[in-house]
Amino acid sequence: MDTVMLFALAAAALTGADVAGWHFVRSLPVGAWPQAVETVRAPEPVRDGATSLRFTVRPGDCSKGRNGGWNDCDTGRERAELKQTGYQHAGETWWYAFSLYVPASFRNIWPAKVSFAQFHQEGAKPALMFQNDKGGLWLDVHGPHGTVAKLPLIGARDLRGRWHDIVANVHWSRGPDGFVVVHVDGAEAARWQGATMWARDVYFKFGLYRSHLERNPEGSRVTQTVYFDRIRRAGSREGL
């Protein structure tokens, strides 16, 4: 993601911006802290170019959607996320890429859950999530009734304090021909074969999303920060 696009995205985080052909808006914007999503420069972590995106969730950073709808404040959730406004559909195959930096000071709050990125579904729960879990980075594959596979991507000792380049190749399908292949830092880290969705439409979200804070009351008193750069999507790996 180039510098101009990053500036546009951060400046318009509550209204909308295009990033490498994607259109993103702030997830649950009503009551959201504007500074939770910001463009930053070195000496803060930058993967490529002059800037990166910093996401910060503080204690009490819950918000809600417009015109009623979902309310994090009523459900033990806090977030600083950007949400794709378009969709992926059954039968499509896409390549996705993002670079993630988790600071050395980042505190794990398991058994509360922390997601760095997710493919959510319109009118249904997430299909795929990139989660911190007990530590490290995990691919959590969901079905209609919960997790069907949890695949390790980066170990807890290796996650923090450096940039990681994540590439995911996904065939969106409600049937057995679906698949997800994830590469981390140039090497294949996980592979899943089977249904990758069960609702009608899928959209991408990234940033910080923590849920089930009732499982760890201490987690709701922690501030967390992560950085993203080079968010891309293409029809082929070469297109990335």
N, C-alpha and C positions, 0 to 999 in steps of 0.2 A: 504494500500500500504506500503510495508516494506521499510526500510531505504536504502537498496542496490538498489531497484528499483527506488526510488526517486532520488538518486544520478545519476543513469543512465539516467533517463528522463531529468533532468535539464542539464546534461552535453551534451546531444544529442538533445536538444530542436530544433535545426535547421536542424537536419539530420534524427532523428528517434530513438525510443526506445520502448521496450515492457513494458507494465504496466499491471500486473495481467491478462495476456493473450490478451491484446489489444496492437495494434501498433499505436503510435501517432507520428505526426510530427508537426512542427510549422506551423500554419495557415498563409498564405501569407508571406513567409519568406524573399522576396527580399526587402531590405531596413529596415527590422525589427531591433529594438534595442535588442541586444543579452541579456542584463541584465533584460529585461522585464519579463523573466521567470527564476526563480532561486530557488535552494534548500536552505532552511534556517533552522537554529536550534534555540532552546530556547536561549535567552529570547523572541524571536519572537514566535508568536502563533504556537503551534504544537498540533495536535489532538491525535496522537497515535505514539508511537515509538520516534525516535530521530529527525525527520525532517518533514517538510511540504514543499509545493510548494507556492511560492509567485509570484503573477502576478501584474505588475504595468503598467499603461498607463499614459504617460505624454502628455502634449500639443504637438501636431504635430506628435505623434507616429502612423503614417499611413504607410502602406507597400503594396506590391502587390505580385501577384502570379508569378511563373516562366513562361517563354514563353508567355508573354503578359497576357491576361485574366483580372481578376478582379483587380482593383486598388482602395484601400481605399482613397488614396489621392485625387482622382477625384470625390469622392462621399460623402464627409462629414462624414467619418467614421475613427475610431481609434481602435486598438485592441492589446491585448497580449493573444493569444489563442493557445491551442494545439488541433490538429484535428486527429480523428481516421482515419486510412487509410483503414480499412475494412468497411464492411457494415452490416446493418440489412435489412431483406427483408420481403415483404408481407407474412403473414401467420406465422411468427415467434413470439414467446413470450419470453421476456427477463426481468430480474431483474437488475436494475442499482442502484448503491449507490455512494454517495460522501459526504464528510464533507466540510462545507463552513464556513469560518470566515471572517466577514466584520468588519473592525476596527471601533471603536467608532468615529474616526475622518473622516470616509468616508462621502463625500459630495454627496447628491442626485442632479442630474442635469436635472431632468424632466423639460420641455417636451422632451428634448433629451432622447434617449432610452439607457439603460444599461442592457446588458445580462450577466449573470454569467455562464450559460451553455445553450446549445441548441442541438436539434436533427435536423440537416440540411438534405437536400435531394440533391442528385446528379442531376444537371440540373434544379433545382427548388428552391423555397424559403424554409425557415425553416418550419418544421412541428410542433415542440414544442419548447418553449423557457422558461427559468427560468429568469425572469426579475425583476429589481428593481422598475420599473414603478414610481408611485408617492411616493414610500417608501415601505419598507418591501420586501417580495419575493412573486412573482406571477407566476403561470403557465399560459402561453399564448398559447392557442391551435389555430393553423392556419389552414385555408383551402386555396384553390387556389386563393381566392379573398381577403384574409386578415383574421383577427382575428375572430374566431367563438365562443370562450369562453375565459374569463380571470378569473382565479380562485385564490383566496388568499391562500397563504401557511403560511406566517409568517408576523405578524404585524410590522409596522414601528418601534414601540417602542422596540420590542423584537429582531429585526434582528441583530443590531450592538453590538460589544463588547463581543461576545461569539460564541463558535462553535455550529453549527447545523448539524445534521445528516439527510441527505435526501435519501430516498429510493423510487424508481419509478418502478412499474410493468407495462409494456407496451405490449399490443398485437398489432403488426403492421398490419394494414389492410386498404384497400381503401374503405371498406364497413362498414355497421352498427355494425358489430361484433367487431370492434376495441375498445380498452379501454386503459385508463391511470389511475392508482391509485397511489397517492403520499402519503407517510408517512413522517412526520417530527418529529424527536426526539421521535420516537417510537409510534406515534399516527397518525391515518389517517387524512390527512388534505384536500385532494381533490380527486374527482373521476369524470372521463369523459367517456361517452359511445358514440362511433361513429367513423368515419374515423379518423385514426391517421397519414395517409400519402396519397399522391396522385401521387407521382412520382415512380420511380423504386427502388431506393436504399436510405437508411437512414444511416447517420453517426453522431457520437457524437463529440461535441466540448465543451471545458470548459476553463475558464479564465475570461478575461474582454473584452467585445466588446461593444463599444458605437457607436451609429448611429444617423442620423438625427440631427447632431450638429448645423445645421442652425436654428433649432427651439429654441436653447438657446446658443447664442454666448458665454456667460459666461462659459458654460460647456466645451468649447474647451480650456479654460485656467486653468482647474482643473486637478491635478494629483490624480489618484485613485489607491488604492491597495487592493487586497483581497488575501486570503489564501485558499488552497485546501489540503485535505489529504484523505486517504482511498478511492481512486477511484477504483470501482470494477464493474464487470459484471458477471452474472451467469444465468443459465437456471432455477434456483429455488431460493427461498428466503434462503433456508438452504445453498445453494452454496455460498452465499455472506459471 
